[in-house]
Amino acid sequence: MKWYISSLPYKRRELICRSGAESFFLCWLFCFLAGTLASSTAEASQYSIHPSDDTFVSNYTGNGSNYGLEYLHLANTPTFLAYAYLKFPLVQIPENEVVDNATLGMSTYAYGSRSVISVSYVAFDDWAEETTTWNNHPSDHATPVILVSKFVEDTDSYIQFDLLKNIPWPKPFDIEDGSLTLLLTLSYGQTFLASTSNLAFDLNWLPTLNITTHTIDSSTEVSNVPLPSSLAMILSGLMALRGSACLLRRKRQLPSTK
């Protein structure tokens, strides 16, 4: 005599149907999550940004501004000091992007002696090239943090500074307030750098901040996975499959017993 699932007690039939449907659901859910994680790709972006403001200040000028000159002057001698400031707008970089690389590219075209140029991060961004002087320059408002230093070997050369080589910025790229201020200083002697914002001899001489970022789609993050409408429809369909699974189970024979 053969037994069919329909002839089993109700509780037994319910357990068999439920286990089959739930096994199918768990397998599908695992495949869905695996596919979601596998499809989470990082989108890379590159930015080349010129300064919105840049100038230099020196102890020779006091309250005088050096705005409008076609160069940036660095100096460090017993009697003459000059620092350069550059402000880069970062409004085009979304706040959810992660910065992977950042370099500052500049050209040197004259120097009095071979020296080391240091690039420092300055937290104070509320300054303008037209009004910045020795007596009110940004370093009065915040202590600069040296990011990188580089030896200047030749005149008329293009130099690049890896801004993330040694230490991370205290507040990486100031993306939240939309600006980044860098301070350039010299270890000794004098150096002239390629010039300023809209006054360079050639666009290729403009100081350039090159940034590479990547963005991870927030919908692919496991901790923040939203429930799209399509997934809700699929889950509803799975509930219907539970009933269908029971009907299919009833048609399958159990091992025969005497």
Number of C-alpha atoms within 10 A of each C-alpha: 5 10 14 14 20 15 11 12 9 10 8 13 16 13 11 15 20 16 14 14 19 16 11 15 17 11 10 13 13 11 11 13 14 11 11 15 12 10 10 14 12 11 11 14 15 14 15 13 17 22 21 15 19 29 27 25 27 23 15 12 13 12 16 16 19 22 20 15 14 17 25 24 26 25 24 18 12 8 8 13 20 22 21 22 26 24 23 23 20 19 13 10 19 13 15 13 17 16 18 12 15 20 18 19 18 19 20 21 16 16 20 12 14 17 19 17 19 18 24 21 24 23 21 18 18 10 16 18 21 14 14 21 22 22 15 14 21 23 16 11 13 11 13 18 16 19 20 17 19 15 13 18 14 14 17 14 14 17 17 15 19 17 22 16 12 11 11 11 17 11 11 13 22 19 18 13 12 16 19 21 24 24 22 20 23 26 16 18 18 21 25 18 24 27 26 26 24 16 15 16 13 10 14 12 21 23 27 21 20 17 19 16 19 17 16 15 13 13 14 17 13 11 8 9 12 12 9 9 9 9 12 11 10 11 14 11 11 17 13 12 16 18 13 13 18 20 14 10 17 17 11 12 12 12 8 9 7 5
